[in-house]
Amino acid sequence: MRCRSLLVILALLCIGGTHVLAAPVQRSQGNMRGLQVQPKPVTDNRQRVALVVGNSSYTSSPLKNPANDARAMAVSLRRLGFVVDERINLNYLELNKSIEAFGKKLKSGGIGLFYYAGHGMQVQGNNYLIPVDAQIDDENEVRFKAVDAGLVLAKMEQARSDVNIVILDACRDNPFSRSFRSTSRGLASMDAPSGTFIAYATAPGKTAADGGGSNGLYTAELIKVLQTPSLTLEQVFKRTLKAVREKSGNKQTPWMASNLEGEFYFVPPAVVSDPRSSSLQSTLPPPQVAQQPTTFSNPLTDTFTGMEFVSVPAGCFTVNGGPVCVDAFSIGKFEVTQSQWKKVMGNNPSHFTECGDSCPVEEVSWHDVQQFIQKLSAHTGMNYRLPTEIEWVYACKAGGNHAYCGSNNVNAVAWYGAYGGSKKGTSRETTNPVGQKQANAWGVYDMSGNVWEWVHDWYGDSYPSSSKNPQGPSSGTQRVIRGGSWYSNLPYLHTSFRQYEAPESRLNFLGLRLVAPVK
């Protein structure tokens, strides 16, 4: 018998006046789609699909926070293993089409999540999402010019997903209420049917101003708690309730109604890797290396930028139960720094510019990196490139089998974060100058933590089958990143942990390390 569908409806009715930064700063091209961040600590392999919408640029009543909130939520959901379609400032047609496309992506037995931030209203007990182009003169026009939230639920139920989550951050005053004969504040309350969990950031019928900060308090606190391992859905919201009430001085008390059957975990217990793919297991034997470099006193140095490279010997190691061999190559001793990027590109896109020239460059997309490589190679005559994923892991392990790149003691080799109640981190919530921690056995620094690093490969659910210099799929939508960052919890820094990002993503914990041809 098929499992009962678990329908989770989270209507976030945020209250203004108290705001915090909910997630790392990010920039992207175009309509801000495809932004992804941190790894996905997921133990079940059910597909996780999300549509995230943030509407701010209203013609009649613009809002500041919804776009920011949507981007922050998309970042968090990607950490949790969701494939996220992120949409900003949608008109009526675009909103309907996005929901329709979302419904088609949902799979039977999978997990679907819909997040909406922007104007919303209730009319005759039904909740509606307001497109940015809406001009509503009469409440009878609402059902023709706004989108009934019930449409989302219908698409999810039609797909027969195991878990369906709807998050509505639509707490602002109805911008068209003056032209309505009768109006109610906020969104309408919703009874929790069997298998349903409903959460409001404040009581039904309440509203709040958009506020002057970057993100709403409720969304910010929810995002923090979402990443905590081993918490059931109800525990996540109880922790969020407590944090919001404390930080708002008891001015905002979230509300919940639960009728769940069974438990749902955003982050299941005892997770250390991404099981949707064939990961490099921590129990694998150490690499069998043909030769070990004997000295790093004279590494290859790029005289234009000052980049130093370490020689990595040819060798073989075990991946997915079989041997994989790589040719010799040279890899960056350090992550590419802000000063090196500026030397080549003439600008510094980094968020953490105050960290200094010797800190890793970040907020660079995969496409930006290709332009950097092209310019650097043209200037120097060297064919620089990104490492393949297998090359990156091989260089990280450096002939050993440690939990992190170079040691079982994470503090010795990595700058990392402390989020979601995890072990206290070392990063001080920023990047740090390269080369300050211990190098691995081959003299390479910061492969665990500081910033995630782009690699060449498209992401695939399993490693390539080739046993000699394997690369990822020939095409795809996401590029692999490795290593964890200043923002990451400990599981994300593990040598077996895989992650991916849309190639247009620009994130303040994502940088690069180059490979140079062997001389």
N, C-alpha and C positions, 0 to 999 in steps of 0.2 A: 504493500500500500504506500502511495506517495505521501511524503511528510506534509503535515498541515502547513499552509503558508503562514509565515510570521510577518504580519504587517505592522510596521513601526512608523508612527506618524509623530514627527517632532515639530511642533509649531512654535517657533522662537519669537516670542513677543518681547523684544528687548526694551529696556528703559534707558532713556538718555541721561546725559550729565556725567556718567562715569565710564571711562574708556581706557583700554590698555592696548598695547601692540600685541596682536594675536599670533603672529607668525613672522618668520624672516622676510625681509624686504625682497621683492621680486620685480623684474621687468621682463616684458616679452614684446614680440612684434605683433602687428596686426590687431586682431580682436582679443588678444590675451589668452587664446586657447592653448591647450597642450602643456600648460605649466605643471611640472611635477617636481616633487621633492623627495624626501627621505625614503628609506627602505620600508618594506612592507612585511611586518612580522605576522604572517598569516599561516596557521597550521592546516586549515582545510583548503582544498584546492577548488572550491566553488568560485565561479567567475564573479568578480565584483565590478559592477558598472555604475557610474554616477553621472548625472547631469547637474551642473552647478551654474546657476544664473544669478547675476547681480545687476539690477537696474538702478542707475543713478541719474542719468541725463534726461530727466523728464522735461517736457516742454513747458508744462504749467507749474510744476512744483518739484524742482530738482533736489536730489539728496546726495550727501557726500559719502556716506559710509557703505552703502550696499555693494558697490563694486569692490571696495577693499575687503569687506567681509567675505564676499564670494571667492575672491582670490585666496584669502587666508584659509578658507574651508577647503578649497581645492588642493592646496598644499598639504593640509592635514590628511585628507582622504587618500591622497597618493601614497603617503607614508603607510597607510593602512591597507594598501593593495588594490585600491580602486583604480580602474581605468576611467579617467575623468574627461568629460567633454565640458570645457569651461566656456561660458558665453557671457558677454558683457553688453548691457544696454540693448536689449532686444525689443523690436516693435511687435505688433500683434501677430503678423504673419510669421516672423522669425521665431517667436515664442511657441506658437503652435507647431511649426515644423520641427523645432528642436525636441519638443515633447514627443512628437510622432516618431522621430528618428531614435530617440531614447528607448521608446517602447519596443522598437524592432531589434535593438541591441540586447535587450534582456533575454536571458535564457531560463528555461524551465529548470528549477532546482538551484538557480544562482541567487545572487544578492544584488538588489537594485537600490540606488539611493538618489533622491532628487532634493536639491537644495535651491531655495529661492530667497533672495534678499531684495527688497524694494517696497514700493507701495502695494498695499493690499487692502481689501475692504470686505465687509460682510453685508450681504443684502438678503433679507428674508431667510436668515439662518445659513446661507451658503457663503463660502469664502472664495474670493476672486483675486487673481494676480493681475496687476496692472502693467501693461506694456508701456514703454517710454513714449509712444506716440499717441496715447489715449487722450481723447477729448470727449468727455462724458457730460452731457447737459442734463440728463434725466436718469433716474435709477433704472428705468425700464431699458435703457441702452447698455447697461452693464454687461448683460450676458452676451451681447453682440460685439462689445469692444474690449472686454477683459476675458481672461481665461479662468474658467472654473477649476479650482484645485482638485475637484473630483475627477477631472480628466486624467490627471497624473495617476491617481489611485486606480482608475479603470485600466490604464495601460499596464500597470504593474500586475494587477490581478489577472489580466488577460494573458500575460507572459507566464504566469504560474511560477514565479520566483519563490524560493524558499523564504527569503527575507526581503522585505520592502521597507525602505526608510524614506520618509518625506519630511524635509526640514523647511519650514516657512518662517523666514525672518522678515515679517511684514507687519511691523508694529506701529507704523506711523499713522498719524491722523489721516482720515479719508480726505484727499485733496479736492474732492468734488462734492463734499457733504452739503455745502450751501445751496446747491441746486436740487437737492433731494428732498422729497416730501417727508420722509422719515429716515433716520439714520442711526446706526449703532456704532459705538466706538470699538476699535480694535478688530480682532477676528472673533468669529463665533466659537463657542465651546464645542467640543467634539467628544461624544461618548467613546469609550474604549471597548470595541467589540472583542470577542475572543481572539487571543494571539496578537493583541495590539498594545502598544505603549505610546502614550501621548504626553508630551512635555511642552509646557509654555514657560517662557522666561519670566512672565508675570501673569497675573490672573486674567482669564478671558474677559474681553470687553475693555481692557486697559490699553492705553496707547502711550507713546513716548516720542519726544523730539528726536531728530536724526542725530543730534549731538555734534560736538566740535572735534572729537578725537578721530583716530584712524580706524578703530574697530569698536563695536559694541561690547560691553562688559560680559554679557552672557555668552556670546559667540566666542570671545577670547578665552573665557574660562572653560567652556566646553571643549574647545580645541586642545587645550592643555591636558585635560583629563582623558580625552579620547585615546591618547597614546599610551596610557598606563596598562601594562600587561595584567591579565587575570581578573579584570573587573567585569562583572556582568553589566548588562545595559542599565539596570536599575541602580547599581552601585556607581556607575559613571555619572548619572544624573543627581544622585544624592550628594556626591562630592562637588559637583558643579553648583548645586543649590547652596551648599554651605559656603563655598568660595564667593559666590555672587552676593549672598546676603551680608557676609562680612565686609567685602570691599565696597558695598554700596551703603554701608552704615544702616542696614536693615530697611533701606528705602525700596529695595527690590527683592522680592522673594519668589523664586521660580515655583511653578506648580506642575504636578505630575498626576497622571492617572494610568494605572497599569492593569492589564488583563492578559498577561503573557502566559503562554504554555511552553515550558522549557526555558532554557537560558540562551542568550546571544552574547557573544564576545566580539568587540571590535578587535581586540588583541588577545587571542587565546593564551592560556597559561603555557609557560615553559617553551617559549619560542626563541630560536636563535638564528633561523635562516628562512629563506623564501622557498616553500615547498612546491610552488607552482612550477618551478623549474628544477632541472637537475643541477644541484649545487655541488661545489667542491666540499666534500665532507671533512670535518676536522679530524676524523680518524684515519685519513689517508696516509700512507707511508710517505716519508719525506722524498723530495725529488732526488733522482739519481743523476748527478751532474758529471758531464764528461771531464770538465776541468774546473778548478776553482781559481778565480783571480787572486793573485798573490799580493797585489799592492794597489792602492788607490791614490798614491802620491802624485801621479801624473795623469789624471783623467783628461778625456777630451774636453776642451773648453772652446765655446763659441766666442771668438774675440770681439764680435760686434755687440753682443748682449751680455757677455760674461757668464752665460749658462754653462754649467759643468755637467758632464755626462759620465756615467759609470759603465764599464764593460760588463755585460751579462753573458756568461758562457753558454754555449749550446748544451742541451741536456733534455732529459725526459722526466716526467712525473705522472702520477696517476690521476685521471679524471674520469668519473663515472665508472670506476672499476677497470678501466683500461689505460694503457700507456699513451701519453701524448708527448710529442717531442717538438722542440723549438730550436731554430737556428740561433746563433749568437747575435746579439744586438747591443746597442748602447742606450741607456735610459737616463732621463734627467735625474741628477743627484737630488735635486729639490723640485718642488712645484714651481711653475713659472710665476715670477714675482710681478708686483705692480710696476716696478721700474723697468723690468725687461719688456713687459707689454707696452709700456709707454714709449720705450726706445724704438720699437718696431711700428706701432700703430699711431703714435702721436697723441694718444689720449689715455686716460685711466678710468675705466668704467666701474671700478670697484665701489662697493658701498662703504667698506671700512678703510677709507683713505687715510684716516688718522692713525691707523696701525703702522703705516710707513712703507717706504720703498721695498723693504725686504720681506714684506708680507705677501702671501699669495694673491694673485689677481683673482677676482670673482665677478659674478654677474656678467659672464661671457657665455654666449650660446655656442652650440656645436658649430653652427655656421660661422659665427665670429672667429672661432678657433681656426677654422679652415682658411679664412682670410689672413689671419695672423701667420699661419704656417706658410702660406703662399708668399707673403711679403718677405718673411724671414729667409725662406729658401732662395728666393730670387736675389736677395741682397748678399747672401753668403755663399751661394753655389752649392749648398748642402741640401739633400732631400730629407728634410725633417717631416715627421708625421706623428700621429697619435699611436700609442701601443694598441695592439689587439687585446681583447679581454684575456686571452690565455697568456699572452706576454706579460700583461700587468700582474696577473696572479702568480705567475712563475717568478717574476722579479720580487714581488711582495714576500713570497715564502722563502726565497733566497737559500734554497737547499735545506730548509728546516720544515717543521710542522707546528709552528706556534699558533696560538689562538689569534694573535694580531700580527701585523707585519713586522717581525723582528723579535717578538717577545711574548711571553704569557702574561707579563706585567703591563697592563695597558698604560699606566701612568708613565712608564719609562719611554714609550714610543709615540704617544698620541695626545693631541689636544681634542677634547670631546666635551659634550654637553651633559646636562643633568635635567632631563625633562620627564614629565609624567611620573614623578616619584622615584625615579631610578637613582642609582648610586651617584653621589656628588661628582660633578665633572671638574675639568681643569681649564676650560677654555676662557673663562671669564666672559662668556657670551660674545665673543668676537674672534676673528682670525688672529693668528700669532705669527711672528717672524719665522721663516723657514729655518730648519736646521737646529732648532733649540732642543729637540728631544734626541733620544738615542737612535742611531742608524741601525738598519738591519745588517745581517752578516755580509752583505755585498756592498755596504756603504751607501744605501739609499735611505733618505729621510722622509718622514711624514706621509708614508703610504697609508697609514691608519690615521684618520682624523685630520684636523685643520680645515681642508676643503675636500669635498667629493671631486673626483677627477674623471673628465670625459675620456672614453676610449673610442677606438675606431668603429667597433661593431654595431650593427643593428641588433636590437634585442630579440632573442628567440626563447621559447619556453624550455628548450634544452640546448646543451652545448653541441657544437658541430661534431659530426661523426668522424671527420678526418683525424688521423693520428699524427700528421705532420703539419706543423704551422697552421692549425685550424683557425678559421674566421667565422663570424656569425652569418646570419642569413644574407642573401644578396639584396634584399629589400626589406622595408619595414616602416614603422611609424615612430619608433622610439629608439634612442641610442643608449647603450650601456654606460653606466657610471659606476665607479668603485671606490671603496675605501672609507666612507663615512666622513664626518666633518665636525667642526666646533659645535654644531647644533645637535649632534647625534647621541642617542643612548648607546650603551655598550654593545648590545647585539648587532647594531648596524656596522660596527667597526670590525666584526669578525671576518677572517679571511674567506669564509665560505659565503658571505652575504652578497647577493646580487641586487642591483637596482637599475632602473632605466629612467630616462627623461626624454621629453619631446625635444628634438634638435633645436628648436627656437627658444627654449627655456633659458632665461637669465635669472640666476638665483644667487643670493649672497653667501651661499656655502658651496658653490660649485665652480671649480677651476680646471686646471689641466697640468699635465706633465708630458714632455715630448720624448720621442725616440729619435735617435740619430743613426745614420748608416754606419756600419762597422768599417773601420779603416784597417 
